[in-house]
C-alpha cells in the first residue's frame, strides 16, 4: 500500500507540475495579449502557477524518495495553495462577472457602459494615475490606428473590439447638430486629435474592463479544473504521508531489509 500510494502521488504531482505550465503561460498570455497592460488578475494567477510548480516538485521528491518532512511541507503548502487558487477564482468571477456590451441597432459592434460593471473595477479604473498608465498602453498598442481609415460604410458592417468601440470613436448616439446638454457626457470628451480621441471617455474605461473580463473568462475553466485536480491530489497526498510516516516508525533503523536480517534462524535439530 505504501508503494502504491507513493507511486500514485508521485505520478499525480508530475501531472500538476506539467499543469502549472499552462497556468503560468495563461498569465503571460493575458499580460501580453491585452492592449491595456492590465495585470491585476494576471499577476496572482502567475504567482499561483509558480507556487504549484515548486510544490509539485517537492511532493514528487517526497513521494518518490519517501522523505516524510518533504511530504509534510508539501501538504501544508498545498492546502494554502488550494485556498489561494479558489479565492482568486471566486474573486475573479465576482469582480468581472457583471458587464457585457449593448448591441447598437444597425451596427455589427457593441458599446460598453461603465455603470454596468462592478463598483470595485470602476473605482480602480477611475484612479487618475492608474488610468494614465492604461491610456499610455492603449496608445502604444496603436489599437485605434486600425480603424481611423474606415469609411462611414465600414462603421456600419465592421465589428470592433471593446477597446476600439469605447476609445477610438464617440458614442454612436452623439448628434453634434443637436444641443450638447441633452447628450451622453462622453460626446463632450471626444476629439479628432489622434492622441485624444475618446481616451478620457467613460466608454473607453468600460471597454478596457470588458477586455479584461473576456480574458479572465477564457481562463476560468482552467482554474476550476486545477482546483478540482489539486483537491484530489491533496487527499492522495495525505494517504502517502500517513503511509510514509507509518513505514518510518515501523522500520526506524534502515527499513525493511533490517527486518529480514533480524529474523531468527529456526533450528530443528
Secondary structure, DSSP 8 states (H G I E B T S, - for coil): -HHHHHHHHHHHHHHHHHHHHHHHHHHHHHHHH-SS---TTHHHHHHHHHHHHHHHHHHHHHHHTT-HHHHHHHHHHHHHHHHHHHHHHHHHHHHHHS---EE-TT-SSEE--GGGS-HHHHHHHT-HHHHHHHHHHHHHHT-GGGTTT--HHHHHH----HHHHHHSS--TT--TTS-GGGS-THHHH--SSTTTTTTTSHHHHHHHHHHHHHHHHHHHHHHHHHHHHHHHHHHHHHHHHHHHHHHHHHSTTTSHHHHHHTS------
